[in-house]
Amino acid sequence: MSVVAEAPITTSNAAPAMLQKPRRRRPNLRRMALIVGPIPLFVAALIGYSIYRDAAQFVSTDNAQLTGQPVQVGSMNAGRVDAVNVAVGASVRRNDVLARVALPSQISVAQNGQPKLDFLGSADSHVEVTAPFDGVVIAVPVAAGATVAQGQAIVLIMDPSQLWVNANVDETSVERVKLGQRVQVHVDAMSADVPGWVQAITPATESTFSLLPSQTSSGNFTKVVQLVPVRVAVNLGDRPALLGTSDEARWRVDWSTGSERALEVWL
């Protein structure tokens, strides 16, 4: 009986491709750092240049309000308000009757010789309170039946065509503001940009008009940047506007002289 010897199985007999795993290539961190590293620096430099350019070429402020001149309309004589013919928001024309005031009548004479006045109803004389110009009623502080003094406001009206923006500019930037410069004004209540121009620069800071101006001594003085009111005329056209709404004003000036530059991009 013959025995056939089996050849021993060695690693050389197995398929090399099945036993060995492919080697993973390590990422080249140095190369990635050279490629990605400059990107944050470029973005930071771009942002810094944008901020510098904006500060050098533009003056802007978000401390601005749409302002007008409300006019108080009342009777030239003391009396009792019989009727108010308008409501808030109503448009009025020049010489429209806004209210009717009854004047007291003399009913007797006091011991000191002064006349006694009272209201007699239908026998009282009346005066009419009329609008001095075309405008819009913004307030009616007095109701029918109230007694008013001479000149006391019964109706407040404003002319919507005589509105401007009061922009408060930092004192460090006001020297670059010149009369006649064009201004782009964003009116928040309208969600729109309207053209404007610098009409007047107040020769005083806003704190000067405060009822209680700050009094500081050398021991507790803290330097604070003051605000200078700048009057910006705006053209709203026939669009309604709300008095006192917040605005943003921005205009381009020359960095060295403050003179006006072309604003075709903005206006």
Secondary structure as UniProt FT lines:
FT   TURN            11..13
FT   HELIX           16..19
FT   HELIX           29..36
FT   HELIX           38..57
FT   STRAND          58..67
FT   STRAND          71..74
FT   STRAND          79..84
FT   TURN            88..89
FT   STRAND          91..92
FT   TURN            94..95
FT   STRAND          97..103
FT   STRAND          105..109
FT   TURN            111..112
FT   STRAND          115..118
FT   HELIX           121..123
FT   STRAND          125..130
FT   STRAND          135..139
FT   TURN            144..145
FT   STRAND          147..148
FT   TURN            150..151
FT   STRAND          153..158
FT   TURN            160..161
FT   STRAND          164..170
FT   TURN            171..173
FT   HELIX           174..176
FT   TURN            179..180
FT   STRAND          182..187
FT   TURN            188..191
FT   STRAND          192..201
FT   HELIX           206..209
FT   TURN            218..220
FT   STRAND          227..234
FT   TURN            237..238
FT   TURN            243..244
FT   STRAND          246..253
FT   TURN            255..257
FT   TURN            264..266
//
